[in-house]
């Protein structure tokens, strides 16, 4: 994936948002409610996603990788040896 097209599309989109002409449109209270509901849903979705992947994120930024326990590897070796 090339980053250049993404950056230029983001910049172009930002320019369209901030340099648009006035539309003189009426925004009723229902519109504000829908926008608020969308913001709350986005925050709730981000929190749920963060909680689901917290262990992976935490282990990615930890300084030392965790080593597997010796007992688990010894059990798997003994089980393999006992099979005919």
Secondary structure, 3 states (H helix, E strand, C coil): CCHHHHHHHHHHHHHHHHCCCCCCCCCCHHHHHHHHHHHHHHHHHHHHHHHHCHHHHHHHHCCCCCCCCHHHHHHHHHHHHHCC
